[in-house]
Amino acid sequence: MAAPKKGRGASAQSKPGRSLVLILIAIVAMTGGMFLSGHTTPRLGIDLAGGTSITLKAKADQGSAINKANMDTAVDIMNRRVNGLGVSEAEVQTQGDDHIIVNIPKGTNSKEAQQQVGTTAKLYFRPVLASEPSGGATPKPSPSTSSGASGSPSPSASPSGDQKASAPSGAASPNASATSQGRAVSDALKADATPSPTGSPSTKPSGAPASPSAPATGDTAKLQAKYAALDCSTPAERAKVGQAGKPGEPAVACGEVNKVWYKYLLGPAAVDGTEVKNAKAVFDTQGASGWQVQMNFTSSGAKKFADITGELAKNQPPQNEFGIVLDGDVVSSPFVQQAITGGQAEISGSFKQEEAQSLANMLSYGALPLSFQEETVTTVTAALGGEQLKAGLLAGAIGLVLVVIYLVAYYRGLSLVAMASLLISAILTYVIMSLLGPAIGFALNLPAVCGAIVAIGITADSFIVYFERIRDEIREGRTLRPAVERAWPRARRTILVSDFVSFLAAAVLFIVTVGKVQGFAFTLGLTTVLDVVVVFFFTKPLMTLLARRKFFADGHKWSGLDPQSLGAKPPLRRTRRPSGPSAGPVDPKGA
């Protein structure tokens, strides 16, 4: 008699160890990645870890109207800026007609986000008329190109794709408000080999700053007096400088390098920051420039940039330099040797990855449609959230204990399978949440904790469905091993449909809501997916293995699968059809 062919069910039944090994390897790999990354705990939201709450008020003294459209645009830009910095769970929302509330959780880049969130990110390219160290500070000279001394590459700017020139000079220090001291690199535009906010303003050959060129206004003497009196080494004086004056007029500005502040006298803005089409942070794999910010100008901006660089190339230092002024701070002052055409340029230097991405983020998202002033900055403590978290965890623990008591009382030995599955699900949830923090900025808040607690019931429900299907098969008179395999297809369909509905609800909730409610939806969706993984790759294979053990296979009274206590029918046996005319019917329910 030919042996029956093994189907998919028989194959799965005979090798359940493969699925268990697979899920255990995945757990070990993700846990190892969690420890190697240094993020061994989930990132906490502002309601659990504390943070900063900022209230911004739109200014009315400007051309743009304070209306819903502009306020919504401002909220969107602020959201993208903060998200671009990788700050987790920052909330930006309007309050009333002219206020925006920004909640920034404590953690990586939160201070930088606080600086950027309300700034207008106004960028101008202005000719440099004069520059010198401020407050009696002594400039830190940079080694010249011919000295052979080591240092960071001097500022330069170049059309994209041209060969980059580098010359040793003093290292640049990050500027507190500009996020980085950059330099533009190119054969067409090279920086002076002396300290500037980004690489350095020129130290004049005579040892003194060059006299400012007379601006084409009637306030020349007043502006020169303001420049002479400016002391950029004090925060109060820097605050008075503000946004470096109106774009169409000469102005004074400040910049910092190597903890030394410099003051500048600048001509009218030649190129506006809005003429920058886009900017992105890239790593220079061809040379030694490291991280760079690549900029593309609009057609009109490219013409203006070519015109100003062409004019500056005709002048002597420092009038052949132009200052890149971002929010009132000079972040670079390279000098020009020839016009830069093509509408493409690079800013590079001693950038860290975060600094380059931050600068590109501000330039890409452009200026806010409104200007804002900080009304209040409040530090939020995690005390209240901590108390609520303890209460939530206590409620979850009580619920878990009640679930375990019910499983032990009703399912007895099968409760071990359920508790082991819950443990695997909890480990996977914790590890994945810890990894998602640095990966996508996921932060665990109170609603997310609630979602994880609700998931206990969803996971336990899947086990109960499968256990009851197995018991139904035993009640029909089948032994445990075939009962486990016959119950699985029916239970599987029910589990998948149930989890699909839960995941669909979580997805809809995540899409149509904002803020902390999304944390609940995200956690609910994540744990629902993990429920399917655990049931398929752990619970089912584990039941297949236990069905081979005498304790469960023989239906011990503490196994939870005792045929007598379940009211099972007498065992079904396959009846052989007798030969001859007296042959009776075959039992259609033969096992």
Secondary structure, 3 states (H helix, E strand, C coil): CCCCCCCHHHHHHHCHHHHHHHHHHHHHHHHHHHHHHCCCCCCECHHHHCEEEEEEEECCCCCCCCCHHHHHHHHHHHHHHHHHCCCCCCEEEEECCCEEEEEEECCCCHHHHHHHHCCCCCEEEEEEEEEEECCCCCCCCCCCCCCCCCCEECCEECCCCCCCCCCEECCCCCCCCCCCCEEECCCCEECCCCCCCCCCCCCCCCCCCCCCCCCCCCCHHHHHHHHHHCCCCCHHHHHHHCCCCCCCCCEEEEEEECCEEEEEEECCCCEEHHHEEEEEEEEECCCCCEEEEEEEECHHHHHHHHHHHHHHCCCCCCCCEEEEEECCEEEECCEECCCCCCCEEEEEECCCHHHHHHHHHHHHHCCCCCCEEEEEEEEECCHHHHHHHHHHHHHHHHHHHHHHHHHHHHHCCHHHHHHHHHHHHHHHHHHHHHHHHHHHCCCECHHHHHHHHHHHHHHHHHHHHHHHHHHHHHHCCCCHHHHHHHHHHHHHHHHHHHHHHHHHHHHHHHHHCCCHHHHHHHHHHHHHHHHHHHHHHHHHHHHHHHCCCHHHHCCCCCCCCCHHHHCCCCCCCCCCCCCCCCCCCCCCCCC
